[in-house]
Amino acid sequence: SSGINAEYGDEMKTVNIKLMDESRKNVQNMFVARENEILNEKVRVLEAKVHSFYEESIQHSRELNQLEVRQEAERDFNVTHQQSEMSQLNVQVANLKKELQSRESELKHCKDEISRLSCLSESQASKIKQIRKQYESSNDANTQSAMIIQKKKKKKK
């Protein structure tokens, strides 16, 4: 009787270890999946920012073009008014160019961040696949262990 208990005890320990490993892998899967959700949300936010920056850049470009056209038209007017107006327009053009450069820099940063997050997301997806394979092989091993235990029980009876 004690020999049987020892034999089943060892098998139960093995099964318990495998079940604990499986539980740990399931918890890892949940964390990886949550990290993926967070990364995907960050990508969506950054894509929205990129779109917004793109729209603003178009608007700034239009304003810049309008100001440049207006500058050219102003050159035909009398010199005193023209100089005053030109000075103001030049300041506006310079400010818009600075703003446009700033937005383009932010746009590039967002695109780089999207690229980085996409790579992270692909890496996380790869980890999930790997953990699923481990989980499936662990399930196969657990099924085989259970069948062996049942066979031994039937033989002992």
C-alpha positions, 0 to 999 in steps of 0.5 A: 500500500505504501509503495502504491502511495509513493508511486502515485505521490511522485506522479501527482507531484509531476502532474502538480508541477506541470499544472503550476507551470501551465498556470504560470504560462496562462498568467504570462499570456494574460500579461502579454495580451494586456501589454499588447492592448496597451501598445495597440491603444498607444499606436491608435493615439499616435496615429490620430496625432499624426493625422491631426498634425498632417491636417494642421500642416496642410492648413499651415502650408495653405496659410503660408502660400496665401501670405506669400501670394499676398506679399507679392501683391503688396509689392505693387502698392506704395512704398511706405505702406508696403514696407510696413505691411511687408515687415508684418507679413515677414514676421507672420511667414517666419512664425508659420515656417517655424510652426510648420518645421516644429509640426514636421518634427513632431510628425516625424517623431510620431511616425518613429514612435508608431514604427517602434510600437509596431515592432514591439507589438509584433514581438509581443504577438510572437511571444504569445504564439511561442507561449501557446505552443508551450501551453499546447505541448504542456496540455499534451504531456498532461493528457499523456500523464493522466492516461498513464495513471489511469492505465496503472490504476486499472492494472493494479485493480 
